[in-house]
Amino acid sequence: MTTSPSAIPITAEPFSLIDRLKNFQRALTPEELADLLQVSRLTVVRKAKKGTIPSFRVGTCVRFDPKSVALWLMRRGVQ
């Protein structure tokens, strides 16, 4: 039995980083954002502390609104 190309499932995962961020329905941890941006967790935390990347705090934890981060990236020309 052969499989035709049309029988291969197509993933519904968005292709762009901006689309992926916009699809999150909750705040991101530094680890999650670092993974998406392909940088270290420390880089994300340092940028948040400097105010370079939009973030907010929940107690002692830093979190990131995915839509704010997507807008921040779009303003910098990332697609």
N, C-alpha and C positions, 0 to 999 in steps of 0.2 A: 504494500500500500504506500503510495507516495502522498506527500503533503504539498498542496498547492500554496503559493505565496499568500493567497487571500485567506487561507486557513490559519495563518500565524497570527496569534492575538496581538493587537496593538495596545500598548499601555496608554493609559489616560494621563500619565504624568506630564505636566507642562514642561516645555523645553527650556525656557529662559529662567534665570534666577529671579527676576522680578515676578514672573507668573507664579513660581514656586512659593515665594514669600507671601504673595497676595492670597494664596489658598489656605494659609494657616489660620486657624480659628482661635488661637490662644497665643499668649506671650511666649517668647522664646527664651531659653536659658543661654548663657554665654557659650556653653558647649555646642548647643544646637546651631546657633548663629555662626560660630567659628567653623563648624563642619560645612555649612552652606557656602560660606565665603572662602573656604579652603585656606584659612589662616589659623594661627594658634589661639587657644582660649585666652591666653594672657594678652595678646594683641587686642582682642575684642574688649576685654575688661579695661585695659589701659585707655583705649579710645573712648569708652563710655565714661570713664573717670574724668578725662579731659573735656568731655562734651562734644567730641568730634562726631560720634555716632549717637543717634537718638536712643535714649534709654530711660528707664525709671527704676525706682527701688521699691521692693516689697520687704520691709524690715531691713535686714542686712543683705538681702539678695538683690542682684541687678537683673533686670529683665528687659526684653526688647519687644516693642510692638512691631509685628512683621510689616504692617502697612506703612508705618513711619519709616522703617528701614528701607522698604521698597522705594518710597518717595525720595529718600536721601540718596539712594543709589542712582535713581533716574536723573536727579539733578546733577549728578556727576558723570552722566553719560553712559552708565552701565545699562546693558539691555538684557 
